[in-house]
Amino acid sequence: MISKKQKLYLIAMISFGIFFKNADAQQLQAGKTLLAKGTVEAISLETSEVRSLKRRTPVFKVDKVSTYQKSQAQLKMIDGALLALKENTALHIEEYFLSSEGDKGSVVMELVSGGLRTITGKIKGKSDNYKLKTPVGSIGIRGTHYEVEIVNGELFLAVWDGTIEVSSNILLEPLILGRDGTHAFAKISDAGEVKPLLKPPAELSSLSGQVNKGTDDVKEEVTELVTSVNSEKLNLGLTIQSNQQPLKSEDIKKAFEDTSFLTEEVLDTFATEDTEALLTERKGVIEYSDIEQFAITSSNGTVSDFSMRINVDFDNGTVPLGEMSFSDNDGEWFATFNGLINTNGMQLGVNYASHGQNLADGDIKAQFSDELRKIRGNFSLYEIDNIATTAGGLFVIKEK
């Protein structure tokens, strides 16, 4: 029979075991899954455990991540790098380390098959601290956005920004592509023969079209999105002017298919981030006014001096105050708005709007992203007495 003292000892040992297991897991985490379409799996090369990847699922430095037919994935790594894996791709994450200060780290990955496109993060720029191994050679980087794919034993490369260096014992000398090289595109045979190219290799497969184009799941998602957005205007009591056409599914689908590298904006458009748990954790009133990016057009020329502020009351689930302003050739556009927040985004209505000395109206849609640290959205405004005078666009703002 186990004594009380022995029971306490066992409980303590189990607790310590769980603590260290969780600590080890955090230390091993290399990133998280932003997007998983089709069949995407990670297999631990230490335990042989197979996990199905979905939005927000972590990936570890002992994982081999695989996509299959008509599947793709996008990963956000601990240093901020983005990795988009094409269909039928196998990527082994051997090492992914970032110091607690965030200024040092190292990356070693192996592209076993298939292809990927990546925008690198903080870990870059120094010799030997970033390496992507392939059957033909290893790729080092200097602050870069590049693409690589293995097709029938040959390696196809494209550098969209920065520089990469490909090294191998079958190459006579390292191959430099991008800003510091003579070419941005190339292919390398399995025998080490290098052929520089003047344009992107046709062998590089599409990231989005291979999965989404013409598939039933995207048609359904697009239809649901269109229905949701168009009905939202009616639910908010917003007036749809005769010159404002309802959102068309074809337009959204085309924008989705044309995105060769899916971004957070695209993912948030399809409401893939689960915000319910995050909303319950936030307290108080938070001001979002730090503008990260925007794209605004006006019927009256160039737009300047854009500013925006959204106060969110997480305790009461409201937006008590929102305002924005910007200028075009005919004066300043100004609008105030308020509304409610929920797990699907924000329900906002314009209270007052003007353009110069003329009254205006319009609508605004927004939702949280990046674990409630950002608000992304779009708006459209028009003069009440001259509906041909319009302005509108997209915005991303962060917590102040």
Contacts in CASP RR format, 6 or more apart in sequence:
PFRMAT RR
TARGET T0000
AUTHOR 0000-0000-0000
METHOD contacts of the structure
MODEL  1
MISKKQKLYLIAMISFGIFFKNADAQQLQAGKTLLAKGTVEAISLETSEV
RSLKRRTPVFKVDKVSTYQKSQAQLKMIDGALLALKENTALHIEEYFLSS
EGDKGSVVMELVSGGLRTITGKIKGKSDNYKLKTPVGSIGIRGTHYEVEI
VNGELFLAVWDGTIEVSSNILLEPLILGRDGTHAFAKISDAGEVKPLLKP
PAELSSLSGQVNKGTDDVKEEVTELVTSVNSEKLNLGLTIQSNQQPLKSE
DIKKAFEDTSFLTEEVLDTFATEDTEALLTERKGVIEYSDIEQFAITSSN
GTVSDFSMRINVDFDNGTVPLGEMSFSDNDGEWFATFNGLINTNGMQLGV
NYASHGQNLADGDIKAQFSDELRKIRGNFSLYEIDNIATTAGGLFVIKEK
2 10 0 8 1.000
25 58 0 8 1.000
25 60 0 8 1.000
28 60 0 8 1.000
28 61 0 8 1.000
28 62 0 8 1.000
29 58 0 8 1.000
29 59 0 8 1.000
29 60 0 8 1.000
29 61 0 8 1.000
29 78 0 8 1.000
30 59 0 8 1.000
30 60 0 8 1.000
30 61 0 8 1.000
30 63 0 8 1.000
30 77 0 8 1.000
30 78 0 8 1.000
30 93 0 8 1.000
30 96 0 8 1.000
31 58 0 8 1.000
31 59 0 8 1.000
31 75 0 8 1.000
31 76 0 8 1.000
31 77 0 8 1.000
31 78 0 8 1.000
31 96 0 8 1.000
32 56 0 8 1.000
32 57 0 8 1.000
32 58 0 8 1.000
32 59 0 8 1.000
32 75 0 8 1.000
32 76 0 8 1.000
33 40 0 8 1.000
33 53 0 8 1.000
33 54 0 8 1.000
33 55 0 8 1.000
33 56 0 8 1.000
33 57 0 8 1.000
33 58 0 8 1.000
33 59 0 8 1.000
33 73 0 8 1.000
33 74 0 8 1.000
33 75 0 8 1.000
34 55 0 8 1.000
34 74 0 8 1.000
34 75 0 8 1.000
34 76 0 8 1.000
34 82 0 8 1.000
34 262 0 8 1.000
34 264 0 8 1.000
34 267 0 8 1.000
35 55 0 8 1.000
35 72 0 8 1.000
35 73 0 8 1.000
35 74 0 8 1.000
35 262 0 8 1.000
35 267 0 8 1.000
35 272 0 8 1.000
36 53 0 8 1.000
36 54 0 8 1.000
36 55 0 8 1.000
36 57 0 8 1.000
36 71 0 8 1.000
36 73 0 8 1.000
37 71 0 8 1.000
37 72 0 8 1.000
37 73 0 8 1.000
37 211 0 8 1.000
37 212 0 8 1.000
38 67 0 8 1.000
38 68 0 8 1.000
38 70 0 8 1.000
38 71 0 8 1.000
38 72 0 8 1.000
38 211 0 8 1.000
39 52 0 8 1.000
39 67 0 8 1.000
39 68 0 8 1.000
39 69 0 8 1.000
39 71 0 8 1.000
40 52 0 8 1.000
40 53 0 8 1.000
40 54 0 8 1.000
40 65 0 8 1.000
40 66 0 8 1.000
40 67 0 8 1.000
40 68 0 8 1.000
40 71 0 8 1.000
40 72 0 8 1.000
40 73 0 8 1.000
40 85 0 8 1.000
41 50 0 8 1.000
41 51 0 8 1.000
41 52 0 8 1.000
41 53 0 8 1.000
41 65 0 8 1.000
41 66 0 8 1.000
41 68 0 8 1.000
42 50 0 8 1.000
42 51 0 8 1.000
42 53 0 8 1.000
42 57 0 8 1.000
42 59 0 8 1.000
42 60 0 8 1.000
42 63 0 8 1.000
42 64 0 8 1.000
42 65 0 8 1.000
42 66 0 8 1.000
43 49 0 8 1.000
43 50 0 8 1.000
43 51 0 8 1.000
43 63 0 8 1.000
43 64 0 8 1.000
43 66 0 8 1.000
44 51 0 8 1.000
44 60 0 8 1.000
44 62 0 8 1.000
44 63 0 8 1.000
45 62 0 8 1.000
45 63 0 8 1.000
45 64 0 8 1.000
45 92 0 8 1.000
46 62 0 8 1.000
51 57 0 8 1.000
53 59 0 8 1.000
53 65 0 8 1.000
53 73 0 8 1.000
55 267 0 8 1.000
55 272 0 8 1.000
55 273 0 8 1.000
55 274 0 8 1.000
56 273 0 8 1.000
56 274 0 8 1.000
59 65 0 8 1.000
59 75 0 8 1.000
59 93 0 8 1.000
60 93 0 8 1.000
61 93 0 8 1.000
61 94 0 8 1.000
61 95 0 8 1.000
61 96 0 8 1.000
61 97 0 8 1.000
62 93 0 8 1.000
63 92 0 8 1.000
63 93 0 8 1.000
64 90 0 8 1.000
64 91 0 8 1.000
64 92 0 8 1.000
64 93 0 8 1.000
64 112 0 8 1.000
65 73 0 8 1.000
65 75 0 8 1.000
65 85 0 8 1.000
65 89 0 8 1.000
65 90 0 8 1.000
65 91 0 8 1.000
65 93 0 8 1.000
66 89 0 8 1.000
66 90 0 8 1.000
66 91 0 8 1.000
67 73 0 8 1.000
67 85 0 8 1.000
67 86 0 8 1.000
67 87 0 8 1.000
67 88 0 8 1.000
67 89 0 8 1.000
68 87 0 8 1.000
68 88 0 8 1.000
69 87 0 8 1.000
69 88 0 8 1.000
70 87 0 8 1.000
70 210 0 8 1.000
70 211 0 8 1.000
70 215 0 8 1.000
71 87 0 8 1.000
71 88 0 8 1.000
71 211 0 8 1.000
72 84 0 8 1.000
72 85 0 8 1.000
72 86 0 8 1.000
72 87 0 8 1.000
72 207 0 8 1.000
72 208 0 8 1.000
72 210 0 8 1.000
72 211 0 8 1.000
73 84 0 8 1.000
73 85 0 8 1.000
74 82 0 8 1.000
74 83 0 8 1.000
74 84 0 8 1.000
74 85 0 8 1.000
74 262 0 8 1.000
74 267 0 8 1.000
75 82 0 8 1.000
75 83 0 8 1.000
75 85 0 8 1.000
76 82 0 8 1.000
76 83 0 8 1.000
77 83 0 8 1.000
77 96 0 8 1.000
77 121 0 8 1.000
78 96 0 8 1.000
78 98 0 8 1.000
79 96 0 8 1.000
79 98 0 8 1.000
79 102 0 8 1.000
79 105 0 8 1.000
79 107 0 8 1.000
79 121 0 8 1.000
79 122 0 8 1.000
79 123 0 8 1.000
80 121 0 8 1.000
80 122 0 8 1.000
81 107 0 8 1.000
81 118 0 8 1.000
81 119 0 8 1.000
81 120 0 8 1.000
81 121 0 8 1.000
81 122 0 8 1.000
81 123 0 8 1.000
82 118 0 8 1.000
82 119 0 8 1.000
82 261 0 8 1.000
83 91 0 8 1.000
83 116 0 8 1.000
83 117 0 8 1.000
83 118 0 8 1.000
84 116 0 8 1.000
84 117 0 8 1.000
84 118 0 8 1.000
84 207 0 8 1.000
84 261 0 8 1.000
84 262 0 8 1.000
85 91 0 8 1.000
85 115 0 8 1.000
85 116 0 8 1.000
86 114 0 8 1.000
86 115 0 8 1.000
86 116 0 8 1.000
86 117 0 8 1.000
86 149 0 8 1.000
86 205 0 8 1.000
86 207 0 8 1.000
86 210 0 8 1.000
87 114 0 8 1.000
87 205 0 8 1.000
87 210 0 8 1.000
87 211 0 8 1.000
88 113 0 8 1.000
88 114 0 8 1.000
89 111 0 8 1.000
89 113 0 8 1.000
89 114 0 8 1.000
89 115 0 8 1.000
89 116 0 8 1.000
90 111 0 8 1.000
90 112 0 8 1.000
90 113 0 8 1.000
90 114 0 8 1.000
91 109 0 8 1.000
91 110 0 8 1.000
91 111 0 8 1.000
91 112 0 8 1.000
91 116 0 8 1.000
92 109 0 8 1.000
92 110 0 8 1.000
92 112 0 8 1.000
93 109 0 8 1.000
94 108 0 8 1.000
94 109 0 8 1.000
94 110 0 8 1.000
95 106 0 8 1.000
95 107 0 8 1.000
95 108 0 8 1.000
95 109 0 8 1.000
96 106 0 8 1.000
96 107 0 8 1.000
96 108 0 8 1.000
96 109 0 8 1.000
97 105 0 8 1.000
97 106 0 8 1.000
97 107 0 8 1.000
98 104 0 8 1.000
98 105 0 8 1.000
98 122 0 8 1.000
98 123 0 8 1.000
99 105 0 8 1.000
102 122 0 8 1.000
103 122 0 8 1.000
104 129 0 8 1.000
105 122 0 8 1.000
105 123 0 8 1.000
105 129 0 8 1.000
106 123 0 8 1.000
106 128 0 8 1.000
106 129 0 8 1.000
106 130 0 8 1.000
107 123 0 8 1.000
107 129 0 8 1.000
107 130 0 8 1.000
107 131 0 8 1.000
107 132 0 8 1.000
108 131 0 8 1.000
108 133 0 8 1.000
109 131 0 8 1.000
109 132 0 8 1.000
109 133 0 8 1.000
110 132 0 8 1.000
110 133 0 8 1.000
110 134 0 8 1.000
111 132 0 8 1.000
111 133 0 8 1.000
111 134 0 8 1.000
111 148 0 8 1.000
111 150 0 8 1.000
112 135 0 8 1.000
113 150 0 8 1.000
114 149 0 8 1.000
114 150 0 8 1.000
114 151 0 8 1.000
115 147 0 8 1.000
115 148 0 8 1.000
115 149 0 8 1.000
115 150 0 8 1.000
115 205 0 8 1.000
116 147 0 8 1.000
116 148 0 8 1.000
116 149 0 8 1.000
117 145 0 8 1.000
117 146 0 8 1.000
117 147 0 8 1.000
117 207 0 8 1.000
117 260 0 8 1.000
117 261 0 8 1.000
118 144 0 8 1.000
118 145 0 8 1.000
118 146 0 8 1.000
118 147 0 8 1.000
119 144 0 8 1.000
119 145 0 8 1.000
119 261 0 8 1.000
120 130 0 8 1.000
120 141 0 8 1.000
120 143 0 8 1.000
120 144 0 8 1.000
120 145 0 8 1.000
121 143 0 8 1.000
123 129 0 8 1.000
123 130 0 8 1.000
124 130 0 8 1.000
124 141 0 8 1.000
124 142 0 8 1.000
124 143 0 8 1.000
124 144 0 8 1.000
125 141 0 8 1.000
125 142 0 8 1.000
125 143 0 8 1.000
130 140 0 8 1.000
130 141 0 8 1.000
131 138 0 8 1.000
131 139 0 8 1.000
131 140 0 8 1.000
132 138 0 8 1.000
132 139 0 8 1.000
132 140 0 8 1.000
132 148 0 8 1.000
133 139 0 8 1.000
134 148 0 8 1.000
134 150 0 8 1.000
134 155 0 8 1.000
135 150 0 8 1.000
135 153 0 8 1.000
135 155 0 8 1.000
135 190 0 8 1.000
136 150 0 8 1.000
136 153 0 8 1.000
136 154 0 8 1.000
136 155 0 8 1.000
136 166 0 8 1.000
136 168 0 8 1.000
136 170 0 8 1.000
136 188 0 8 1.000
136 189 0 8 1.000
136 190 0 8 1.000
136 192 0 8 1.000
137 155 0 8 1.000
137 166 0 8 1.000
137 167 0 8 1.000
137 168 0 8 1.000
137 170 0 8 1.000
137 171 0 8 1.000
137 188 0 8 1.000
138 166 0 8 1.000
138 167 0 8 1.000
138 168 0 8 1.000
139 146 0 8 1.000
139 148 0 8 1.000
139 157 0 8 1.000
139 164 0 8 1.000
139 165 0 8 1.000
139 166 0 8 1.000
140 164 0 8 1.000
140 165 0 8 1.000
140 166 0 8 1.000
140 167 0 8 1.000
141 162 0 8 1.000
141 163 0 8 1.000
141 164 0 8 1.000
141 165 0 8 1.000
142 162 0 8 1.000
142 163 0 8 1.000
142 164 0 8 1.000
142 165 0 8 1.000
142 179 0 8 1.000
142 180 0 8 1.000
143 161 0 8 1.000
143 162 0 8 1.000
143 163 0 8 1.000
144 159 0 8 1.000
144 161 0 8 1.000
144 162 0 8 1.000
144 163 0 8 1.000
144 164 0 8 1.000
145 159 0 8 1.000
145 160 0 8 1.000
145 161 0 8 1.000
145 162 0 8 1.000
146 157 0 8 1.000
146 158 0 8 1.000
146 159 0 8 1.000
146 160 0 8 1.000
146 161 0 8 1.000
146 162 0 8 1.000
146 164 0 8 1.000
146 177 0 8 1.000
147 157 0 8 1.000
147 158 0 8 1.000
147 159 0 8 1.000
147 160 0 8 1.000
147 204 0 8 1.000
148 155 0 8 1.000
148 156 0 8 1.000
148 157 0 8 1.000
148 158 0 8 1.000
149 155 0 8 1.000
149 156 0 8 1.000
149 203 0 8 1.000
149 204 0 8 1.000
149 205 0 8 1.000
150 156 0 8 1.000
151 203 0 8 1.000
153 189 0 8 1.000
153 190 0 8 1.000
154 187 0 8 1.000
154 188 0 8 1.000
154 189 0 8 1.000
154 190 0 8 1.000
154 203 0 8 1.000
155 166 0 8 1.000
155 187 0 8 1.000
155 188 0 8 1.000
156 186 0 8 1.000
156 187 0 8 1.000
156 201 0 8 1.000
156 203 0 8 1.000
156 204 0 8 1.000
157 164 0 8 1.000
157 166 0 8 1.000
157 177 0 8 1.000
157 185 0 8 1.000
157 186 0 8 1.000
157 187 0 8 1.000
157 188 0 8 1.000
157 201 0 8 1.000
158 184 0 8 1.000
158 185 0 8 1.000
158 200 0 8 1.000
158 201 0 8 1.000
158 204 0 8 1.000
159 177 0 8 1.000
159 178 0 8 1.000
159 179 0 8 1.000
159 184 0 8 1.000
159 185 0 8 1.000
160 184 0 8 1.000
161 179 0 8 1.000
162 178 0 8 1.000
162 179 0 8 1.000
162 180 0 8 1.000
163 176 0 8 1.000
163 177 0 8 1.000
163 178 0 8 1.000
163 179 0 8 1.000
163 180 0 8 1.000
163 181 0 8 1.000
164 176 0 8 1.000
164 177 0 8 1.000
164 178 0 8 1.000
165 174 0 8 1.000
165 175 0 8 1.000
165 176 0 8 1.000
165 177 0 8 1.000
166 174 0 8 1.000
166 175 0 8 1.000
166 177 0 8 1.000
166 188 0 8 1.000
167 174 0 8 1.000
167 175 0 8 1.000
168 192 0 8 1.000
170 191 0 8 1.000
170 192 0 8 1.000
171 188 0 8 1.000
171 192 0 8 1.000
171 194 0 8 1.000
175 186 0 8 1.000
175 188 0 8 1.000
175 194 0 8 1.000
176 182 0 8 1.000
177 183 0 8 1.000
177 184 0 8 1.000
177 185 0 8 1.000
177 186 0 8 1.000
178 184 0 8 1.000
182 196 0 8 1.000
183 196 0 8 1.000
183 197 0 8 1.000
183 198 0 8 1.000
185 196 0 8 1.000
185 197 0 8 1.000
185 198 0 8 1.000
185 199 0 8 1.000
185 200 0 8 1.000
185 201 0 8 1.000
186 194 0 8 1.000
186 195 0 8 1.000
186 196 0 8 1.000
186 197 0 8 1.000
187 194 0 8 1.000
187 195 0 8 1.000
187 197 0 8 1.000
187 201 0 8 1.000
187 203 0 8 1.000
188 194 0 8 1.000
188 195 0 8 1.000
189 195 0 8 1.000
206 213 0 8 1.000
206 260 0 8 1.000
207 259 0 8 1.000
207 260 0 8 1.000
207 261 0 8 1.000
207 262 0 8 1.000
208 256 0 8 1.000
208 257 0 8 1.000
208 258 0 8 1.000
208 259 0 8 1.000
208 260 0 8 1.000
208 262 0 8 1.000
209 257 0 8 1.000
212 218 0 8 1.000
212 256 0 8 1.000
212 257 0 8 1.000
213 257 0 8 1.000
218 253 0 8 1.000
218 256 0 8 1.000
219 249 0 8 1.000
219 253 0 8 1.000
221 270 0 8 1.000
222 249 0 8 1.000
222 252 0 8 1.000
222 253 0 8 1.000
222 256 0 8 1.000
223 249 0 8 1.000
225 249 0 8 1.000
225 252 0 8 1.000
225 269 0 8 1.000
225 270 0 8 1.000
225 271 0 8 1.000
226 247 0 8 1.000
226 248 0 8 1.000
226 249 0 8 1.000
226 252 0 8 1.000
228 344 0 8 1.000
229 247 0 8 1.000
229 365 0 8 1.000
230 246 0 8 1.000
230 247 0 8 1.000
232 347 0 8 1.000
232 365 0 8 1.000
233 240 0 8 1.000
233 363 0 8 1.000
235 347 0 8 1.000
236 347 0 8 1.000
236 348 0 8 1.000
236 349 0 8 1.000
236 363 0 8 1.000
238 349 0 8 1.000
238 350 0 8 1.000
238 362 0 8 1.000
238 363 0 8 1.000
239 361 0 8 1.000
240 246 0 8 1.000
241 382 0 8 1.000
241 387 0 8 1.000
242 387 0 8 1.000
243 382 0 8 1.000
243 387 0 8 1.000
243 388 0 8 1.000
244 380 0 8 1.000
252 269 0 8 1.000
256 266 0 8 1.000
256 269 0 8 1.000
256 270 0 8 1.000
259 266 0 8 1.000
264 369 0 8 1.000
264 370 0 8 1.000
264 376 0 8 1.000
265 369 0 8 1.000
265 376 0 8 1.000
265 394 0 8 1.000
265 396 0 8 1.000
267 273 0 8 1.000
267 369 0 8 1.000
268 367 0 8 1.000
268 369 0 8 1.000
268 376 0 8 1.000
271 344 0 8 1.000
271 345 0 8 1.000
271 367 0 8 1.000
273 368 0 8 1.000
273 369 0 8 1.000
273 371 0 8 1.000
274 343 0 8 1.000
275 343 0 8 1.000
275 345 0 8 1.000
275 368 0 8 1.000
275 372 0 8 1.000
276 343 0 8 1.000
278 368 0 8 1.000
278 371 0 8 1.000
278 372 0 8 1.000
279 314 0 8 1.000
279 341 0 8 1.000
279 343 0 8 1.000
279 372 0 8 1.000
282 314 0 8 1.000
282 372 0 8 1.000
283 314 0 8 1.000
283 315 0 8 1.000
284 313 0 8 1.000
284 314 0 8 1.000
284 315 0 8 1.000
285 311 0 8 1.000
285 312 0 8 1.000
285 313 0 8 1.000
285 314 0 8 1.000
285 315 0 8 1.000
285 320 0 8 1.000
286 311 0 8 1.000
286 312 0 8 1.000
286 314 0 8 1.000
286 399 0 8 1.000
286 400 0 8 1.000
287 309 0 8 1.000
287 310 0 8 1.000
287 311 0 8 1.000
287 312 0 8 1.000
287 399 0 8 1.000
287 400 0 8 1.000
288 309 0 8 1.000
288 310 0 8 1.000
288 311 0 8 1.000
288 312 0 8 1.000
288 374 0 8 1.000
288 375 0 8 1.000
288 397 0 8 1.000
288 398 0 8 1.000
288 399 0 8 1.000
288 400 0 8 1.000
289 307 0 8 1.000
289 308 0 8 1.000
289 309 0 8 1.000
289 310 0 8 1.000
289 397 0 8 1.000
289 400 0 8 1.000
290 397 0 8 1.000
290 398 0 8 1.000
290 399 0 8 1.000
290 400 0 8 1.000
291 306 0 8 1.000
291 307 0 8 1.000
291 308 0 8 1.000
291 395 0 8 1.000
291 396 0 8 1.000
291 397 0 8 1.000
291 398 0 8 1.000
292 374 0 8 1.000
292 396 0 8 1.000
292 397 0 8 1.000
292 398 0 8 1.000
293 395 0 8 1.000
293 396 0 8 1.000
294 306 0 8 1.000
294 308 0 8 1.000
294 393 0 8 1.000
294 394 0 8 1.000
294 395 0 8 1.000
294 396 0 8 1.000
295 393 0 8 1.000
295 394 0 8 1.000
296 303 0 8 1.000
296 306 0 8 1.000
296 326 0 8 1.000
296 391 0 8 1.000
296 392 0 8 1.000
296 393 0 8 1.000
296 394 0 8 1.000
296 395 0 8 1.000
297 303 0 8 1.000
297 391 0 8 1.000
297 392 0 8 1.000
297 393 0 8 1.000
298 328 0 8 1.000
298 329 0 8 1.000
298 333 0 8 1.000
298 390 0 8 1.000
298 391 0 8 1.000
298 392 0 8 1.000
299 388 0 8 1.000
299 389 0 8 1.000
299 390 0 8 1.000
299 391 0 8 1.000
300 328 0 8 1.000
300 329 0 8 1.000
300 330 0 8 1.000
300 331 0 8 1.000
300 389 0 8 1.000
300 391 0 8 1.000
301 328 0 8 1.000
301 329 0 8 1.000
302 328 0 8 1.000
302 329 0 8 1.000
303 326 0 8 1.000
303 327 0 8 1.000
303 328 0 8 1.000
303 391 0 8 1.000
304 326 0 8 1.000
304 327 0 8 1.000
304 328 0 8 1.000
305 325 0 8 1.000
305 326 0 8 1.000
305 327 0 8 1.000
305 332 0 8 1.000
306 324 0 8 1.000
306 325 0 8 1.000
306 326 0 8 1.000
306 395 0 8 1.000
307 324 0 8 1.000
307 325 0 8 1.000
307 326 0 8 1.000
308 322 0 8 1.000
308 323 0 8 1.000
308 324 0 8 1.000
308 325 0 8 1.000
308 395 0 8 1.000
308 397 0 8 1.000
309 321 0 8 1.000
309 322 0 8 1.000
309 323 0 8 1.000
309 324 0 8 1.000
310 319 0 8 1.000
310 321 0 8 1.000
310 322 0 8 1.000
310 366 0 8 1.000
310 375 0 8 1.000
310 397 0 8 1.000
311 319 0 8 1.000
311 320 0 8 1.000
311 321 0 8 1.000
311 322 0 8 1.000
312 318 0 8 1.000
312 319 0 8 1.000
312 341 0 8 1.000
312 375 0 8 1.000
313 319 0 8 1.000
313 320 0 8 1.000
314 341 0 8 1.000
317 340 0 8 1.000
317 341 0 8 1.000
317 342 0 8 1.000
318 338 0 8 1.000
318 339 0 8 1.000
318 340 0 8 1.000
318 341 0 8 1.000
319 337 0 8 1.000
319 338 0 8 1.000
319 339 0 8 1.000
319 340 0 8 1.000
319 341 0 8 1.000
319 346 0 8 1.000
319 348 0 8 1.000
320 338 0 8 1.000
321 336 0 8 1.000
321 338 0 8 1.000
322 336 0 8 1.000
322 337 0 8 1.000
322 338 0 8 1.000
323 334 0 8 1.000
323 335 0 8 1.000
323 336 0 8 1.000
323 337 0 8 1.000
324 333 0 8 1.000
324 334 0 8 1.000
324 335 0 8 1.000
324 379 0 8 1.000
324 395 0 8 1.000
325 332 0 8 1.000
325 333 0 8 1.000
325 334 0 8 1.000
325 335 0 8 1.000
326 332 0 8 1.000
326 333 0 8 1.000
326 391 0 8 1.000
327 333 0 8 1.000
328 391 0 8 1.000
330 355 0 8 1.000
330 356 0 8 1.000
330 389 0 8 1.000
331 355 0 8 1.000
331 356 0 8 1.000
332 354 0 8 1.000
332 355 0 8 1.000
332 356 0 8 1.000
333 353 0 8 1.000
333 354 0 8 1.000
333 355 0 8 1.000
333 356 0 8 1.000
333 360 0 8 1.000
333 381 0 8 1.000
333 391 0 8 1.000
334 352 0 8 1.000
334 353 0 8 1.000
334 354 0 8 1.000
334 355 0 8 1.000
335 350 0 8 1.000
335 352 0 8 1.000
335 353 0 8 1.000
335 354 0 8 1.000
335 360 0 8 1.000
335 362 0 8 1.000
335 364 0 8 1.000
335 379 0 8 1.000
335 381 0 8 1.000
336 350 0 8 1.000
336 351 0 8 1.000
336 352 0 8 1.000
336 353 0 8 1.000
337 348 0 8 1.000
337 349 0 8 1.000
337 350 0 8 1.000
337 351 0 8 1.000
337 364 0 8 1.000
338 348 0 8 1.000
338 349 0 8 1.000
338 351 0 8 1.000
339 346 0 8 1.000
339 347 0 8 1.000
339 348 0 8 1.000
339 349 0 8 1.000
340 346 0 8 1.000
340 347 0 8 1.000
341 347 0 8 1.000
341 368 0 8 1.000
344 367 0 8 1.000
345 366 0 8 1.000
345 367 0 8 1.000
345 368 0 8 1.000
346 365 0 8 1.000
346 366 0 8 1.000
346 367 0 8 1.000
346 368 0 8 1.000
346 375 0 8 1.000
348 363 0 8 1.000
348 364 0 8 1.000
348 365 0 8 1.000
348 366 0 8 1.000
349 363 0 8 1.000
349 364 0 8 1.000
350 361 0 8 1.000
350 362 0 8 1.000
350 363 0 8 1.000
350 364 0 8 1.000
350 381 0 8 1.000
353 359 0 8 1.000
353 360 0 8 1.000
353 361 0 8 1.000
353 362 0 8 1.000
353 381 0 8 1.000
354 360 0 8 1.000
355 381 0 8 1.000
355 383 0 8 1.000
355 389 0 8 1.000
355 391 0 8 1.000
358 383 0 8 1.000
358 384 0 8 1.000
358 385 0 8 1.000
358 386 0 8 1.000
358 389 0 8 1.000
359 383 0 8 1.000
359 384 0 8 1.000
359 385 0 8 1.000
360 381 0 8 1.000
360 382 0 8 1.000
360 383 0 8 1.000
360 384 0 8 1.000
361 381 0 8 1.000
361 382 0 8 1.000
361 384 0 8 1.000
362 379 0 8 1.000
362 380 0 8 1.000
362 381 0 8 1.000
362 382 0 8 1.000
363 379 0 8 1.000
363 380 0 8 1.000
364 377 0 8 1.000
364 378 0 8 1.000
364 379 0 8 1.000
365 377 0 8 1.000
365 378 0 8 1.000
365 379 0 8 1.000
366 375 0 8 1.000
366 376 0 8 1.000
366 377 0 8 1.000
366 378 0 8 1.000
367 375 0 8 1.000
367 376 0 8 1.000
367 377 0 8 1.000
368 374 0 8 1.000
368 375 0 8 1.000
369 375 0 8 1.000
369 376 0 8 1.000
369 396 0 8 1.000
373 398 0 8 1.000
373 399 0 8 1.000
374 396 0 8 1.000
374 397 0 8 1.000
374 398 0 8 1.000
374 399 0 8 1.000
375 396 0 8 1.000
375 397 0 8 1.000
376 394 0 8 1.000
376 395 0 8 1.000
376 396 0 8 1.000
377 394 0 8 1.000
377 395 0 8 1.000
377 396 0 8 1.000
378 392 0 8 1.000
378 393 0 8 1.000
378 394 0 8 1.000
378 395 0 8 1.000
379 392 0 8 1.000
379 393 0 8 1.000
379 395 0 8 1.000
380 390 0 8 1.000
380 391 0 8 1.000
380 392 0 8 1.000
380 393 0 8 1.000
381 390 0 8 1.000
381 391 0 8 1.000
381 392 0 8 1.000
382 389 0 8 1.000
382 390 0 8 1.000
382 391 0 8 1.000
383 389 0 8 1.000
383 390 0 8 1.000
END
